[in-house]
Amino acid sequence: REQFGAAVDVGMIDSRLDPGCPATAVAATITSQRPIGPYLFRSYQLPPGSRDLFPGGSTYSWLEAMRASSAAPYFFEEF
C-alpha cells in the first residue's frame, strides 16, 4: 500500500470508469485444488453469452490481485 498508494484499494472493475485505464487481467494460480490451474483477476466483465476459458472475476481490488499473483503458495490465507 505504501508503495502504490490508495489506488490499490480500488476495485478492479471500478478502474474501468477511467477512460485512460485499459482493460487488464492479472494471472494467478489456484493452488488449493488439484490439478492446479489459472485464475484471472479482471478489470472488465466478459460480454454476455461469451464463454469463459479460465475461471476469474472482477470483484477484487488491485491489492488482492497483486497479492494473489505474487505471494508464495500457502504463505497467506486464501481470501
C-alpha positions in Angstrom: 0.0 0.0 0.0 2.7 2.4 0.9 4.4 2.0 -2.5 1.3 2.1 -4.7 -0.9 4.4 -2.7 -4.7 4.4 -2.4 -5.2 3.1 -5.9 -4.6 -0.4 -4.8 -7.8 -0.4 -2.7 -9.9 0.5 -5.7 -11.9 -2.4 -7.2 -10.5 -3.6 -10.5 -13.8 -3.1 -12.3 -14.1 0.4 -10.9 -10.9 1.4 -12.6 -12.7 1.0 -15.9 -14.6 4.2 -15.2 -11.4 6.0 -16.1 -11.3 6.2 -19.9 -7.5 6.2 -19.8 -7.3 2.9 -18.0 -7.0 -0.2 -20.3 -8.7 -3.5 -19.7 -6.3 -5.5 -17.6 -6.0 -9.1 -16.4 -3.7 -10.3 -13.6 -2.9 -14.1 -13.8 -2.6 -16.2 -10.6 -2.7 -19.9 -9.9 -5.2 -21.8 -7.8 -3.0 -24.0 -5.7 -5.6 -25.3 -3.3 -7.2 -27.5 -5.9 -5.8 -30.4 -8.0 -4.9 -30.1 -10.7 -3.7 -26.6 -10.2 -5.0 -24.1 -12.7 -5.1 -20.4 -13.7 -7.3 -17.7 -12.2 -7.7 -14.3 -13.9 -8.3 -11.2 -11.9 -10.0 -8.9 -14.5 -10.7 -5.2 -14.6 -13.6 -6.0 -17.1 -16.6 -8.2 -17.4 -16.9 -10.7 -20.2 -19.6 -9.9 -22.8 -23.0 -11.6 -22.1 -23.1 -15.1 -23.6 -19.3 -15.4 -24.1 -17.5 -18.5 -22.9 -15.1 -18.1 -20.0 -11.9 -20.0 -20.9 -10.4 -19.5 -17.5 -12.0 -19.0 -14.1 -11.8 -15.5 -12.8 -13.6 -12.4 -11.6 -13.7 -8.6 -11.5 -14.9 -8.1 -7.9 -11.4 -7.8 -6.4 -9.2 -4.9 -5.5 -5.9 -4.3 -7.2 -4.1 -5.2 -4.0 -5.9 -8.6 -3.8 -4.9 -9.3 -7.4 -1.3 -8.3 -6.9 -1.0 -10.3 -3.7 -2.5 -13.4 -5.2 -0.2 -13.3 -8.2 3.0 -12.8 -6.3 2.5 -14.5 -2.9 4.2 -17.8 -2.2 1.6 -20.5 -2.2 0.2 -21.4 1.3 2.1 -18.4 2.8 -1.0 -16.3 3.1 -4.6 -17.3 3.9 -6.9 -17.5 0.9 -9.4 -14.7 0.5 
